[in-house]
Amino acid sequence: MTPGERPALALPATPHPTPRLVPLHGEPATPVTQPFMPPLTEFLPYLETIWANRWLTNSGPLHQQLERALESYLGVPYLSLVSNGTTALWIALQALKVGGEVITTPFSFVATAHALRLVGATPVFVDIDEHDCNMAPGAIEPAITARTSAILPVHCFGHPCDVMAIADIADIHDLKVIYDAAHAFGVEVGGRSVLGHGDLSTLSFHATKVFNTVEGGAIIAPDARTKAKIDRLRNFGFVDDMTMARPSINGKLNEFQAGFGLLQLRYIDGILTRRAQISERYHAALRDVAGVVPFHIDGAARLNHSYFPVLVTRDCSIDADRLCSRLHDAGILARRYFHPLICDMPGYRDLPSARQPLPVARRIASQILCLPIHPNLSDTMLDRAIDILTDV
Ligand SMILES: Cc1ncc(COP(=O)(O)O)c(C=O)c1O
């Protein structure tokens, strides 16, 4: 090597082996969900753009482009990208100064309740509706106290909440409504995005979601002023280079993630169509199976089929745990979302609301099973899953 010459970057002689799900009967096991991976060559132009711009994060050009593209695709007024769905919830709660008690659902991913804890609010768990697994509107009013500041419902599995009933209750009691819409990308009610309801809605763009930016999330705001507040909260509280309004976190999404999101967005309609086809196949196959019961959501909703949950009822010869194991043995990695309930977990189970009977939530949690649904699911694996489900 001549003086001044730089050593070539030492790359491993053989690439690191890609982890694979163990093949079973010649077919790799299928997870409950799997991200859609666009052709690698189509991602390269985004990388070239990032290299040319030398702008890696802090609301770069791809980030801004993705915000506008998502507002347009989702039909929402203002969208702010953030680093993940948990941060989205934290920022939304901070933006609305939510504290005291917040009425929420025990049937969700832990992040819903964690976000409340992280802002110092107390989750108050109420029961859910057996038809959609969402917070039961009739359970909200009895849980309201003088300390209640907000309602935090979840559009669980992308099933839209009863947004009108929740809005009425919130109006009467002067409560904020923040929807955890982590599962509800692209979901519509009455021909309009479900994300426009409530004071704010939050999304997760985690790799397991219908639309993903590897990690990521967003907050939907009704007006420019609220978006500006959210944008400050995701950037340490800075109003401009010199002024800091109030201390906050770093919740930014970077240019690589924004580029990945822009590419995903090109494929989203095909992804949703494939998910709808798989959902139809499951529904048709389970029509006459008494003990494995899918959910039938009101036809006015446009769903995203982010999950395919079923209830394994007493009519089934085995319970949800055993059916889950039977599917796993065949390489079909179903998951028991959301069992156990958040209110039965450490950090929550000592709350007064966690010690209530919550009969519907507890029954649903004991019977729930989520079947694989993702654009890469092969017909072979779908047929195999259906064979097992129709033979119990
Ligand atoms: C209902 C719900 N809320 C919030 C989150 C948190 O999102 P993230 O993983 O992007 O932080 C998730 C994640 O899976 C979720 O399912």
The ligand as a Gaussian input file, in Angstrom:
#p B3LYP/6-31G(d) Opt

LIG

0 1
 C      -51.978000      -1.429000      19.918000
 C      -50.542000      -1.018000      19.878000
 N      -50.203000       0.176000      20.384000
 C      -48.941000       0.628000      20.370000
 C      -47.932000      -0.143000      19.830000
 C      -46.529000       0.351000      19.893000
 O      -45.977000       0.566000      18.627000
 P      -44.395000       0.483000      18.422000
 O      -44.001000      -0.956000      18.484000
 O      -44.200000       1.054000      17.055000
 O      -43.759000       1.303000      19.474000
 C      -48.220000      -1.379000      19.280000
 C      -47.125000      -2.184000      18.709000
 O      -47.185000      -3.261000      18.299000
 C      -49.563000      -1.846000      19.305000
 O      -49.902000      -3.052000      18.814000

